[in-house]
Amino acid sequence: MLRFVLHRLGLMVPVLFGLSIVLFAWVRALPGDPARAMLGQHATAAAVARVRQEYGFDKPVTTQYVLYLKSLLTGNVGHSITDGRPVLGTFVDKLPATVELALVALAFAVVVGIPLGYLTARRRGGAVDAFVVSGSLIGVVTPVFFLAILLKLVFADWLHWLPTSQQQDPRINATHVTNFYVLDGVLTGEWDAAWDALLHLVLPGIALGTMTLAVVVRITRASVSEALTEDYVRTARSKGLAGITVSRRHVLRNALLPVVTTVGLQAGMLLAGAVLTETVFSFNGVGQYLFAAISARDYPVLQGFVLFIAVIYMLINLSVDVAYGVIDPRVRVS
């Protein structure tokens, strides 16, 4: 197991190197000039030239990449063009909000999706199955930003049941230790702050997690349906085992492998796909900051944040592969 983990970690190096090349070329292919975006449309040509020289944008692209790669190897991801802050420090500050949002979205998808998928598989062809499958199709095709706006309009603006934006009510004088607002409220015993932060996560969490919920439902339904037809399930039933024992030990356990794979992939996608959700709800996380960086052509932020998300994504996939052996002893990693 240790050898497998070390091997996978070693493979991350060439992957990140290739990604850095593609990413570096992509951000420089974006339309617009970062120097002019920083100074404004009315900046003089001399001022624009000065900024381009200061940040090295006047050098050949290959030279810029070599300098960028050298800074990466020394642990320096760069500084934001717009505010001058270190990219790594900003990422550490913003990441907890996005992780908290992604965890709520993933919990919503898993807690609701797996039972629904199991239920529809057991009642395949019935009214419940048709309703859930139709709902999952709607969930897959509905754009995240549209669902976010709709949820905000109905439950925040019209019904006033839930907060409209931000991570927490600014009137609450909360203590922030880890920047995970719900966790901070629990650690400090400020339960009103924890509850308020959790309420602020409900609408963006549902908006972000609905597509994942639809995918989890469909994968679980297909996997459980297949497991129910296997010989080992019929054998277990013929031995007189209780229905709950058959479902837990033989059906669910064998059906979970593709579900775990899906959940792991979706977890990485939730982190990377929070841009629109955070923008709609003015959620102060990585997504909103990345959206602002795209608008400002902030090359260091774009490059650094995408690389960080890629590392997290690969670590999540590694965790999923390791989890295979825990869920199903027949699967071995070497």
C-alpha positions in Angstrom: 0.0 0.0 0.0 2.8 2.4 0.9 4.6 1.6 -2.3 1.4 2.3 -4.3 0.9 5.7 -2.6 4.5 6.8 -3.1 4.3 5.7 -6.8 1.1 7.7 -7.3 2.6 10.8 -5.6 5.7 10.5 -7.9 3.4 10.4 -10.9 2.0 13.8 -9.8 5.3 15.5 -10.7 5.2 15.0 -14.5 1.4 15.7 -14.5 1.9 19.0 -12.8 4.8 19.9 -15.0 2.6 19.3 -18.1 -0.3 21.2 -16.6 2.0 24.1 -15.9 2.9 24.3 -19.5 -0.7 24.1 -20.8 -1.8 26.5 -18.1 0.9 29.0 -18.8 0.0 29.0 -22.5 -3.7 29.2 -21.8 -3.7 32.3 -19.6 -1.5 34.2 -22.1 -3.9 33.3 -24.8 -6.8 35.0 -23.0 -7.9 38.2 -24.8 -6.8 41.4 -23.2 -3.7 42.9 -21.6 -3.2 42.4 -17.9 -1.3 45.7 -17.6 -4.1 47.6 -19.2 -6.7 45.7 -17.1 -4.8 46.7 -14.0 -4.4 50.4 -15.0 -7.7 50.9 -16.7 -8.7 51.7 -20.3 -7.6 55.4 -20.0 -4.0 54.6 -19.0 -1.3 56.0 -21.2 0.9 53.9 -23.4 3.9 54.8 -21.3 2.3 53.6 -18.1 1.2 50.4 -19.7 4.7 49.8 -21.0 6.2 50.4 -17.5 3.9 47.9 -15.9 4.6 45.3 -18.6 8.3 45.7 -18.0 7.9 45.6 -14.2 6.0 42.2 -14.3 8.1 40.8 -17.2 5.3 40.7 -19.7 7.6 42.3 -22.3 9.9 39.3 -22.3 9.5 36.3 -24.8 6.9 33.8 -23.6 9.6 31.1 -23.3 11.6 33.3 -21.0 8.6 34.1 -18.9 7.9 30.4 -18.5 11.4 29.6 -17.5 11.3 32.3 -14.8 7.9 31.0 -13.7 9.1 27.4 -13.4 12.2 28.5 -11.4 9.9 30.4 -9.0 7.7 27.3 -8.6 10.6 25.1 -7.8 11.6 27.5 -5.0 8.1 27.4 -3.6 7.2 30.9 -4.8 3.9 30.8 -6.7 4.0 34.6 -7.3 2.1 37.7 -6.2 -1.2 39.0 -7.5 -1.0 41.7 -10.1 -4.1 43.5 -8.8 -3.5 43.6 -5.0 0.2 42.5 -4.6 -0.7 39.8 -2.1 1.1 36.4 -2.3 -0.9 33.9 -4.2 -0.2 31.1 -1.7 -1.3 33.2 1.2 -4.5 34.2 -0.5 -5.2 30.6 -1.4 -4.8 29.5 2.2 -7.2 32.2 3.3 -9.8 31.5 0.7 -9.7 27.7 0.5 -11.5 27.0 3.8 -14.7 28.7 2.6 -14.7 26.7 -0.6 -13.9 23.4 1.1 -16.7 24.1 3.6 -19.1 24.8 0.7 -17.9 21.7 -1.2 -18.3 19.5 1.8 -21.9 20.6 2.4 -22.7 20.1 -1.3 -21.1 16.6 -1.3 -22.8 15.7 2.0 -26.2 16.7 0.4 -25.5 14.7 -2.7 -24.3 11.5 -0.8 -26.9 11.5 2.0 -29.8 12.1 -0.3 -28.4 10.4 -3.5 -27.4 7.0 -2.2 -30.7 6.1 -0.4 -32.6 7.4 -3.4 -30.6 5.4 -5.8 -31.0 2.3 -3.7 -34.7 2.8 -3.4 -35.2 3.3 -7.1 -33.2 0.2 -7.8 -35.3 -1.9 -5.5 -38.5 -0.5 -7.1 -37.3 -0.4 -10.6 -40.0 0.4 -13.1 -42.4 1.8 -10.6 -43.8 5.3 -10.1 -41.0 6.2 -7.6 -38.3 5.0 -10.0 -39.8 7.1 -12.9 -40.1 10.2 -10.7 -36.6 10.0 -9.3 -35.0 9.2 -12.7 -36.8 12.2 -14.2 -35.7 14.4 -11.4 -32.1 13.3 -11.8 -32.2 14.1 -15.5 -33.4 17.6 -14.7 -30.7 18.0 -12.1 -28.0 17.0 -14.7 -29.1 19.4 -17.4 -30.0 22.4 -15.1 -27.1 25.0 -15.2 -25.6 25.6 -11.7 -25.8 29.4 -12.0 -29.5 29.2 -13.0 -30.4 27.0 -10.1 -28.4 29.2 -7.7 -30.3 32.3 -8.9 -33.6 30.5 -8.6 -32.9 29.2 -5.1 -31.8 32.7 -4.0 -34.8 34.3 -5.5 -37.4 31.9 -3.9 -35.9 31.0 -0.5 -34.0 34.2 0.3 -35.7 37.1 -1.5 -39.3 36.0 -1.5 -39.7 33.7 1.5 -36.9 35.1 3.6 -36.1 31.7 5.0 -32.4 31.7 4.4 -29.6 34.3 4.0 -29.0 35.7 0.6 -25.3 36.0 0.4 -21.8 35.9 2.2 -20.5 33.3 4.6 -21.9 34.9 7.8 -23.9 37.8 9.1 -21.4 40.6 9.5 -23.3 41.7 12.6 -22.1 38.6 14.4 -18.8 39.2 16.2 -17.4 35.7 15.6 -13.9 34.5 16.3 -12.2 32.9 13.3 -9.4 30.4 14.1 -9.3 28.2 11.1 -11.5 30.2 8.6 -13.9 27.2 8.5 -16.7 29.3 9.9 -18.9 26.5 11.1 -15.9 24.7 12.7 -14.7 27.9 14.3 -18.1 28.4 15.9 -18.0 24.9 17.4 -14.4 25.2 18.6 -15.0 28.5 20.3 -18.4 27.6 21.7 -20.0 30.4 19.7 -23.0 28.3 18.7 -25.0 31.2 17.2 -22.1 31.9 14.8 -21.8 28.3 13.9 -25.5 28.0 13.2 -25.6 31.3 11.2 -22.6 30.1 9.1 -24.4 26.8 8.5 -27.5 28.6 7.3 -25.4 30.6 4.9 -24.2 27.3 3.4 -27.6 25.8 2.7 -28.6 27.5 -0.5 -25.1 27.5 -2.2 -24.5 24.0 -1.0 -27.8 22.8 -2.6 -27.1 24.7 -5.8 -23.6 23.3 -6.1 -24.5 19.8 -5.1 -27.6 19.2 -7.2 -25.8 18.0 -10.3 -23.6 15.7 -8.1 -26.8 14.4 -6.5 -28.3 13.5 -9.8 -25.1 11.7 -10.9 -24.9 9.8 -7.6 -28.5 8.7 -7.8 -28.1 7.3 -11.3 -24.8 5.6 -10.6 -26.1 4.1 -7.3 -29.3 2.9 -9.1 -27.4 1.2 -11.9 -24.8 -0.4 -9.5 -27.4 -1.7 -7.1 -29.6 -3.0 -9.9 -26.7 -5.0 -11.2 -25.7 -6.3 -7.7 -29.3 -7.5 -7.1 -29.0 -9.9 -10.1 -25.8 -11.5 -9.0 -25.6 -15.1 -7.9 -24.1 -14.4 -4.5 -27.2 -12.3 -3.6 -29.6 -15.1 -4.6 -27.4 -17.6 -2.6 -27.5 -15.4 0.4 -31.3 -15.1 0.2 -31.6 -18.9 -0.3 -29.6 -19.4 3.0 -32.3 -17.5 4.8 -30.3 -14.4 5.7 -32.3 -11.4 6.9 -33.1 -8.9 4.2 -31.1 -6.1 5.9 -28.1 -8.4 6.2 -28.3 -9.2 2.5 -28.7 -5.5 1.6 -25.8 -4.3 3.8 -23.2 -7.1 3.3 -23.8 -8.3 -0.2 -25.7 -5.6 -2.2 -24.5 -2.3 -0.9 -20.9 -3.3 -0.2 -20.4 -4.7 -3.7 -22.3 -1.8 -5.3 -20.3 0.9 -3.6 -17.1 0.8 -5.7 -18.5 2.7 -8.7 -20.3 5.1 -6.3 -17.1 5.8 -4.4 -15.3 6.5 -7.7 -18.1 8.9 -8.7 -18.1 10.7 -5.4 -14.3 11.1 -5.4 -14.4 12.6 -8.9 -17.3 14.8 -8.1 -15.6 16.1 -4.9 -12.7 17.4 -7.0 -15.2 18.9 -9.5 -17.1 20.6 -6.7 -13.9 22.4 -5.6 -13.1 23.4 -9.2 -16.7 24.3 -10.1 -17.6 26.6 -7.2 -16.8 29.7 -9.3 -20.4 30.5 -10.4 -22.0 29.5 -7.2 -19.7 31.6 -5.1 -20.2 34.5 -7.5 -24.0 34.4 -7.3 -24.0 34.2 -3.5 -21.1 36.6 -2.9 -19.3 33.7 -1.1 -15.8 34.8 -0.2 -14.0 31.7 -1.4 -11.6 30.5 -4.0 -14.2 30.5 -6.7 -15.2 34.2 -6.3 -11.5 35.3 -6.2 -10.7 33.2 -9.3 -13.6 34.9 -11.1 -12.2 38.3 -10.3 -8.7 37.2 -11.4 -10.0 36.1 -14.7 -11.7 39.5 -15.2 -8.5 41.3 -14.3 -6.2 38.9 -16.3 -4.3 38.3 -13.1 -1.8 35.6 -14.5 -0.1 34.6 -11.2 -3.5 34.1 -9.4 -4.9 32.0 -12.3 -1.8 29.9 -12.6 -1.4 29.3 -8.9 -5.0 28.6 -8.1 -5.5 26.1 -10.9 -2.3 24.3 -9.9 -3.5 24.1 -6.3 -6.9 22.8 -7.3 -5.2 20.2 -9.5 -3.1 19.0 -6.6 -6.1 18.7 -4.4 -8.0 16.9 -7.2 -5.2 14.3 -7.6 -5.0 13.7 -3.9 -8.7 13.1 -3.7 -8.4 10.5 -6.5 -5.5 8.9 -4.7 -7.7 8.6 -1.6 -10.5 7.0 -3.6 -8.1 4.4 -5.0 -6.9 3.6 -1.5 -10.4 3.4 -0.2 -11.1 0.6 -2.7 -9.2 -1.9 -0.7 -11.1 -0.9 2.5 -14.5 -1.3 0.9 -13.9 -4.5 -1.1 -11.1 -6.9 0.0 -11.0 -8.3 -3.5 -9.5 -5.1 -4.8 -5.8 -4.8 -4.1 -3.5 -2.0 -4.9 0.2 -2.6 -5.4 
